[in-house]
Every structure is written in structure tokens, then in C-alpha cells.
Amino acid sequence: MALSMTGCGEALAADASGTCRVELRCVNNRFLKLSIRTRDGFGLLESQIEAVVRQRVRRGAVQMSLDVTGPAALATRQLDTSQLDAYLHQLTDFCSRHDLPPPRTVDALLSLPSILADAIPSREAIECAWPLVAQALSIALDGLDSMRRAEGMAMARDMLVTCGEITSLAAAIRARVPIVVDEYRIRLHDRVCKLLQERGATLAENDLVREIALIADRSDIAEELVRLDSHLQQFERLLSEESPGRSLDFLTQELAREANTIGSKSLDVTIAHTVVEIKTRIERLRELVQNIE
């Protein structure tokens, strides 16, 4: 069944190495776009995370929040003891020269520049944290899939109903076409006969038939109705497949094109009004398709 591109999922995984929390949020997008918000160091896992996400999500803008605590958390800041030694030596020397008591703690020194330096985590430390991250990510993706599937099923049901309505409206147009031609024949015959009577002339039946045939040929919408039905059948079939969003978007455009052609060819007010109803439902399909993976 078609999946929605909108959903969220979160998970908390824990083991002896620590605790990992993952939160996923997904909205519609033409392509798959992944952005990760996490502590320094875990960004190095982005390629592995993206590979896992791509197995489950094909389209959408996915925002991921990753937080690891405990021993598995990577130490990304470290104390620069040499810099601290230099600061302490200078401060002790200053106090000695000015007859001041030397500092008994280093608390005040810790806020000075360059005391804390960035530490580049090792690849080994990152890889050790990966199993815990992968576990939490898998559970969060399960929750995301569950929400996307539920919303996708709801949208698919609505679209199937809408397709059925368009099919019924198209059938009404198909049934109306012969009536329109017959009504046009009667109106044309009455108008021409009236004009000819005023001039004392008569109307040849062949001329009337030829004119009606020309009008019927110009307003023939049989081909458009066939294509409309074909697109609707394909649309309904694709709703049962996985990730049909792009194909459904294309079919929605084709449905709109056929409806526009039918409306431009039609000379009947009733058919024109029916085409407006069809186009309204196609627009509803288009809005829903924008959120199908």
C-alpha cells in the first residue's frame, strides 16, 4: 500500500555502553533529504545512518535528532593541561611579586581561553557506539513506518473514492454525447429551415447530414474518455504498490490534460459543468498525491 511522506517516530535504546535516543520527523519532498542533529563526533556516523534510512524511506525530508549518554557518549572536549600549567605558573608568579596569596583552586582558570580544546574522537570509539545507535534508529524507523502506513492507507481510500466519482462523471459524459449530437441536429435543422423559408428556399438532407457530421467530428471526445478511463485504472492499480508517488503525480497531470481537452471540445453546457466537477476531483487527487512516497 502507498505510504505517506509525513510521520514521526522515536525510540530509546539502552545497554551496558549507555543510552541512545533517536527522534525522526518526515515531511514531503521530491527527493530523500536527511538532516541529522547530534553531538559533535556522531556526525561521522551520518553515512551509516543514511544507508539505514534509505532502506526504509525513499522520498521525503527526514530530520533526525540523535542523543547518546553514558559511556557510549563521545568525549569531544578535553582539558589542555599544558595551557593550564602556563596560566597557573603566571598567576603564581604574579601573586608572589605582589605579595598576594597564591590560588588554592583552579576553578577560575577553567573559564580562560584555550583551557578546553576540541578532541577528535577515534574511529574505534565511534564504531563502538554504532550498534546502540543502529538499534534505536531501527525502532524509530518502525514507528515512522507505522504512522506513514496508516496515513497512506487513509489517503489511498479517499483517492479510490475520488477515482470512482471521476469514473461515474466520465460515464455520464459518455452517455450525454449522442444526446448532444441529436439536440444539435434538431436545433440546426430548425434554424436553417426558418432562414430558408424566409427566402423561399429548401434544405437538402445531405447538406444537413454533412454539417452535423463535421460538428460531431470536431467535438468527438471518445479518445479522451478512453484515455481518462485508462489513467484512472492505472491510478487505482498504483495505489496498491510501494512508493508510487512519482507515477501518481504524472497520471494526475495526464488526467487534468484529458479533462481540459474534453472541456475545450464540448459544445454542451451540461458536459462543461461535468468537466468542472471532474477537474475539482482531479485537483483533490493532486493535493493528496503530493504527500505520497
N, C-alpha and C positions, 0 to 999 in steps of 0.2 A: 504494500500500500504506500502511496505517496507520503512523504514526510514533510512537515513544516520546517521552515528555516528558523523559526522562533522557539526559544525554550531556554531553560536553565537547569543546572544540575550541580550538586555539591556533595562532597564526601570528606570523611575524616578517617584516616588510616593510621594505625599505631603499631609499633613493635619495639623490640629492645633498643633500637637505634634512635627512637624519637617518635614524633607525631607530625603528620603531614595533612594539611587542609587544602583542598582544591575546590574552587568555585568556577563554574563555566556559565557564560551567558552568550547566547547566539541570536543574532538578528539577520534579516535578509540582506543578501549581497549577491552580485552577479557571479563572483568567484569566491573561493575559500580564502579568507584572510584571518590569520591568527595573531593576536597580540597577547603578550604574557607580562603580567605584573608580579614581580617576585623580588626577593632579596638579592643583593649582589652575589654573584657566583653561580646561582642556579640558572642564570641566563645561558650558561654553557650547555644546559640540557635542552635548549629550545629545539634543536634538530630532532632529537629523540621524541620530544613531546609532540612536535608537529607530525612526525611519522605515525604516531599512535592516533592522533586526532583525524588525520586524513583517511585512516581505515574506516572511520565511523561517520565522518561528516564530509560531504562533497562540495557543498556550497554554503555560503553564509559568512558573516563576520563574527568570529568567535573571540570573546575576551576571557582570558584565563587569569585567575588570581591564585598564586601558589605561596603557601607559608609553611615552613618547616621549623619545628622547635625541638629542643633536646639535643642529644649528642650528634644527631644527623645534620643539625644546622651547621652551615659552613662558617668558620671564623674568618670574616673578611676585613677585620681591623685588628691591628696588633700594636703593642707598646714599643716605641723606639727608645730602647734603654740607653743607647749612646747619646741621643739628644737630651734625654732626661738627666744623665750624668753631667752633661755640659751645663745645663741650666742650674743644676744643684751646686756644682762647683762655683759657678759665677755668683750665685746667691750667697753661698757660704763665705766666699772671699769678700763680697760687698759688706756683709754683716760684720765680719772681722775688722775691716778697715773703719767702720763707722760705729764700732762698739755696740753692736746690736746683737740680741740673742739669735743664734742660728736656728733655722726652721727645724721643727721636730717632726713634721709630716710633709708629704709631697702633694697633698690634695690640691693646693693652689697651683701647683706646677702643671697638673694634668690638663688644665684648660689652655695652656700656652700652645702656640702654633707648632706643628710638626711632631707633637708628642705621640699622637695616634697616626699610624700610617696604614695605607691600604695593603692588604695581604691578598695575593693571588692564590686562590685555592688550587690544590693539586687535582689533576685529572682523577687520581685514585680516590680522593675524598668525594668528588662529585659522583663517580660511578658507584661508590658505596651507598650513596643516598638515593640512587635511581630506583631500586626495587620498591622502596617505600613510596616514592613519588608515582611510579607506574601503577601501584595498587590503588592509590587514592584517585588517580586520573581515570582508571578504568571504571571505578564505581561512579564517579561523577558523570562520565560519558553514558553509563547505563541510565542514570536519572534524566540526563538531557535527551537521550533517545526516547525514553518513555513519554516525556512531555511532547516532544516533536511528533511522535507517532499518534498520540491522542488528538492533537490539534490537526494533524494531517488527515486523519480519518473524518473528523468533523467537517473540514473544508471539502474533502472529496465527496461526502454525502451531499453537501449543498451544491457542489458543481454538477453532480449527476442529476439532481432535481432540475437545475437550471438547463442542462443539456436536453432533458426531456421536454421542458417548456419550449425551448427553441425548436425542437423536432415537431412539436404539435403546431406551433405557429407556421413553420415551413409547410406542413401538410395543409394547413388552411389556405396558404397562398397557392399551393399547387391545385387545390380544388377550386379556387377562385379564378384561375387563369382562363379556362374555357368560357366561364360566365362573362368575364370581361370582354373577350373577343365577340361573343354573341351580342352583348349590350352595345358594343361599339358598332357592330354591323347594323343594328336597328337604328341607332342614332344617326349614323352616316346615311342610311337609306332615306330616313325621314327628312333630313336636312337637304340632301341633294334633290329629292323629289319635289320638295317645296320650291327650291330655287328654279328647277327646270319647268315647273308648272307656270311660274310667273312669266317665263319666256316662251312657253308653248312648246317645249322640247320634252323628250322622253329619255329615260335612263336604261342603257343596255346592261343586262345582268352580268355579262362578262366583265365590264368595267368595274362594277361594284365588287365582284369577287376578287379581281386583281388588286384593287385598292386595299381591301380587307386583308388579303394575303401579305401585302407589303408591310402593313401595320403589325400584323401578327408576327412577322419575321423580325422586325425591328425590336419588338417588345418581348421576344422569346427569352424566357428565363429558365428553361428546363435544364440547361447545362449548369447554371449557377446553383439551382436547387439540388442537383445530383452531387455537386462538389460540397455543398453545405452539409448534406447528409453524410457524405464520406468523412469530412473533417470531424463531425460530431461523433461518429463511430470510433474513429481513431482516438479522439479525445477521451472517450469513456474507457477505451482499452488501456490507454497510457496511465490512467489513474490507478490501475492495479499493479503498475510496475514500479520499480525503485528508481528514485531520482529522475523523474520525467520533466522537471521544471522547464528546461530549455525547449524541449519539444512541444510542451503545452503552450509556452509563450508564442512559439511560431504558429501553432494551429489557431491560437486566439487571433493573431493578426490576419490569418487567412480567412477565418470566419467573418471578421469585420470587413474584409475586402469583398467577399461574396455578397454580404448584406448590402454594402454600398452599391454594388453593381445592380443587384435586384431593384433597389430603390430608384436608381437612375433610369433603368429601362421601363419601369412600370408607369402606365398611364392611368392607373386606378387609385382613387383616394383610399379605398379600403386596404389595398395591398400596401400603399405607402404608410398607412398607420400601423399595419402589422410589422413592417420593416423597422419602424421606430421601436416597437416592442422588442423585436429581436436584437437590435443594437443595444438597447438598455441591458438586456441579459448578457450579451457578449461583454459589455463593459464590466458587469459584475464578475464574470469569469476572469477577465483580465486582472482585476484587482486581487482576486484570490490567488491566481497563478503566480503573481509577483512574490508570494511567500512560500511557494512550493520548491523544495530542493530539486 
